[in-house]
């Protein structure tokens, strides 16, 4: 017997599920969570014969749907975080899935990998998010000659005192933007690992904590790999989410150009009307409330079944680790809270599966030659793993 209120796996009769107006997407044709993607293969189809996928962002959660069961108590923290979408929309057009991913990353105290072609507002998005939450942010352009000390900081000799003093690197901030992280050697990439996992930097054996909240937002280009150093699997697994930023829709791109025509300056967010809507204390309150969101044993089993299915898929050389399974539950829990519910449903797990797991699986070489993608494999798994009722 299920311990959570019954929630339909698909949309209600007559169309898409109703959404909370505070989280409505700005652009058309956005995928709602809990609604199976039209290109998902049927359970009897092999993974490599799935229908062609649509735009990448269709797999990423955009707007939490209104609760169909008992709603959680009204939360001031949730209301403030809901206002982020409107506030960020004053500077960034579209990219609602990326906004949601970054908010979930902050709520889960995780890190986010953004993947998109140049010019889709990755840097502007991070700067605007920091401005709306009153958080510090620093940007590091990762290059082949970047050294670990350039990221974490280093000891500097002071001739006046004849002593060494630690000079903090850009990692000592709230939101660190690691731009084009795959263009720097593994030695420098690894310098972030301690800060990402332990939230500290060790200097001569002396641990120095990074600020709280702290999140690494790394970007990489999906189409240009010459001269890059692909992130190793161990480091990819440290990122809670991998969010894909698509090219804007036609109407969204018209709006971007229209704003620039009327004097929009991406370097002056204050002139664009961007203001603070929440702060670190609201994030702390939200995390405390998320910790009270209930997860039934059936939903936990559903998440485990999805993860275990990746380990036996013939198209994958490597499946998702137990760390990935815990990440899936954490993100689903935050998603349920953002949706105004005090419990997690299977739809919450399905909504976050692609974003949380796509970077944790490794395709077989033969599958790649046949055109199989991580998205299509996860589509097939979601179509075949039984959903608890």
SVG drawing of the C-alpha trace seen along z (x, -y; Angstrom):
<svg xmlns="http://www.w3.org/2000/svg" viewBox="-11 -53 72 59">
<polyline fill="none" stroke="black" stroke-width="0.4" points="0.0,0.0 1.5,-3.3 2.3,-5.7 2.0,-8.9 -1.2,-10.5 -2.0,-9.2 -0.8,-11.5 -1.6,-10.7 1.6,-10.0 0.4,-11.9 -1.6,-15.1 -5.2,-15.4 -7.9,-14.9 -8.1,-17.8 -4.5,-18.9 -1.3,-19.8 -1.1,-19.8 -2.0,-23.2 1.1,-25.1 1.7,-27.5 1.6,-31.0 4.7,-32.0 6.7,-29.4 5.2,-29.6 7.8,-29.5 8.2,-32.6 8.7,-30.7 6.3,-28.4 6.5,-24.7 8.2,-24.0 8.0,-20.5 6.1,-20.2 7.4,-17.8 5.7,-14.5 4.5,-14.5 6.2,-11.8 8.2,-13.2 6.7,-12.4 9.9,-10.9 10.1,-8.3 10.4,-4.8 7.7,-2.3 8.7,0.4 9.0,3.0 11.4,1.0 15.2,1.4 17.0,-1.6 18.9,-2.3 15.7,-2.6 14.1,-5.5 12.5,-8.4 14.7,-11.5 14.9,-13.7 13.6,-17.3 15.4,-20.3 17.6,-19.3 15.8,-21.5 12.6,-19.5 14.0,-16.9 14.8,-19.5 12.3,-20.6 10.9,-24.1 7.9,-24.9 6.7,-22.9 3.1,-21.8 0.4,-22.7 0.0,-20.1 -2.8,-17.6 -2.9,-16.2 -2.6,-17.9 -0.4,-21.0 2.3,-21.9 1.9,-24.9 2.5,-28.3 6.2,-29.1 7.6,-32.6 10.9,-31.2 9.1,-29.4 7.2,-32.6 10.5,-34.5 12.3,-31.9 9.3,-31.7 9.8,-35.4 13.3,-34.6 12.0,-33.6 10.3,-37.0 13.2,-38.9 15.8,-37.0 13.5,-37.4 14.2,-41.1 17.8,-40.4 17.6,-36.8 15.0,-35.8 14.0,-32.2 16.4,-29.6 13.8,-28.7 15.1,-25.2 18.5,-26.6 17.0,-29.0 15.2,-26.0 18.4,-23.9 20.4,-26.6 17.8,-27.1 17.6,-23.3 21.4,-23.2 21.4,-25.9 18.7,-24.3 20.5,-20.9 23.9,-22.5 25.2,-20.9 27.0,-22.1 25.8,-22.6 27.3,-21.9 25.9,-24.2 26.3,-23.0 25.5,-25.3 26.9,-27.0 28.5,-30.4 26.2,-33.3 23.2,-31.8 23.5,-34.0 25.3,-31.5 27.4,-34.2 24.6,-36.7 22.4,-34.1 24.8,-33.5 25.4,-37.2 21.7,-37.9 21.0,-35.0 23.7,-36.3 22.2,-39.8 18.6,-38.6 19.9,-36.5 22.4,-39.1 25.2,-36.6 28.8,-37.2 30.0,-35.8 33.4,-35.5 34.2,-34.3 37.3,-32.4 38.1,-31.8 39.7,-28.4 42.6,-28.2 45.4,-25.7 47.9,-27.7 45.7,-28.2 47.3,-26.9 45.6,-25.4 46.7,-28.3 45.0,-30.7 41.7,-29.1 42.2,-28.2 44.6,-30.9 48.3,-30.8 50.8,-31.8 52.4,-35.2 55.6,-36.4 55.3,-39.7 58.7,-41.4 57.6,-43.9 56.7,-41.2 59.0,-38.4 56.0,-36.1 53.8,-34.2 50.2,-35.2 47.4,-33.3 45.8,-35.2 42.4,-33.9 41.5,-32.7 38.3,-33.2 36.9,-30.0 36.2,-32.0 32.8,-33.3 29.2,-32.2 28.7,-31.5 31.9,-30.6 31.5,-30.5 34.1,-28.2 33.8,-29.2 34.8,-26.6 36.1,-24.3 37.1,-21.6 39.8,-24.0 42.1,-23.6 44.4,-20.6 43.2,-17.9 45.6,-19.2 43.7,-22.5 40.3,-20.9 41.1,-18.7 41.9,-21.8 38.2,-22.3 37.4,-18.9 38.1,-19.6 36.2,-22.8 33.2,-21.2 33.1,-18.2 34.5,-19.3 33.7,-23.0 37.1,-24.0 40.6,-24.6 43.7,-23.1 46.8,-25.3 49.9,-23.8 47.6,-21.4 45.4,-24.3 41.8,-24.0 40.1,-27.3 36.3,-27.1 34.6,-28.6 31.6,-30.9 28.1,-29.5 26.2,-29.1 28.8,-27.9 28.2,-26.5 30.4,-25.9 28.7,-26.6 30.8,-25.2 30.2,-25.7 31.4,-23.9 30.8,-24.1 29.2,-21.0 30.4,-21.4 34.0,-22.4 36.4,-19.8 39.7,-20.6 42.2,-21.6 40.0,-20.6 40.4,-18.2 37.2,-16.3 36.2,-16.1 36.9,-12.6 34.0,-10.6 34.9,-11.1 34.7,-14.8 31.5,-14.8 29.9,-12.7 30.6,-15.6 28.1,-17.8 24.6,-17.5 23.0,-18.5 23.9,-18.9 21.6,-21.5 21.5,-22.0 20.9,-25.5 19.3,-25.5 19.2,-28.2 16.2,-30.5 12.9,-30.1 12.2,-32.6 10.0,-34.8 12.5,-34.8 15.3,-35.8 13.2,-38.6 12.7,-39.8 16.5,-39.6 17.2,-41.8 14.3,-44.2 15.8,-44.7 19.2,-45.5 17.7,-47.8 16.1,-49.8 19.4,-50.1 19.7,-47.0 23.2,-46.7 24.1,-43.2 26.8,-44.8 24.3,-47.1 21.7,-44.9 20.5,-47.7 19.4,-49.7 17.5,-46.6 15.5,-46.7 16.9,-43.6 16.6,-43.8 17.1,-41.5 14.1,-39.2 15.7,-36.7 18.8,-36.1 21.0,-33.5 18.7,-33.3 15.8,-32.3 17.9,-29.6 18.6,-28.2 14.9,-28.3 14.1,-26.5 16.6,-23.7 15.1,-23.2 11.7,-22.9 12.9,-20.5 14.4,-18.2 10.8,-17.7 9.5,-16.6 8.4,-12.9 9.6,-10.2 7.8,-6.8 9.6,-3.5 7.9,-2.9 9.3,-6.1 12.7,-5.3 12.5,-1.9 11.4,-3.6 14.5,-5.8 16.7,-2.8 15.1,-0.8 15.8,-3.6 19.5,-3.8 20.0,0.0 18.5,0.1 21.3,-2.1 23.9,0.5 22.4,3.3 21.6,1.3 23.5,2.8 24.0,-0.7 25.9,-1.9 29.5,-1.1 29.0,-2.7 25.8,-3.2 24.9,-5.5 26.6,-5.1 24.9,-5.1 25.9,-8.7 23.8,-9.4 20.9,-7.6 21.1,-9.9 21.4,-12.9 18.2,-11.9 16.3,-11.7 17.7,-15.1 16.7,-16.9 13.3,-15.2 12.7,-16.3 13.6,-19.9 11.3,-19.8 8.4,-18.5 8.9,-21.4 9.1,-24.0 5.8,-22.4 4.2,-23.1 4.0,-19.5 5.1,-17.9 5.8,-14.5 7.6,-13.2 5.8,-11.4 7.2,-9.2 6.6,-12.1 9.1,-14.2 11.7,-11.5 10.9,-11.3 11.1,-15.1 14.6,-15.2 16.0,-12.0 17.5,-13.4 19.0,-16.5 20.5,-14.5 21.7,-11.4 22.6,-12.4 26.3,-13.2 26.7,-10.1 26.3,-7.5 28.8,-6.5 27.8,-5.2 29.3,-2.1 31.3,-2.9 29.0,-0.8 26.0,-2.6 27.5,-6.0 28.2,-4.9 24.5,-3.9 23.4,-7.4 22.3,-6.4 22.5,-9.3 22.2,-9.4 18.8,-11.1 17.4,-8.2 18.7,-5.6 17.1,-7.4 13.9,-7.7 13.8,-4.0 14.5,-3.3 11.7,-5.6 9.4,-3.9 10.1,-0.4 10.7,-0.7 7.3,-0.1 5.9,-3.2 4.5,-2.6 0.9,-3.5"/>
</svg>
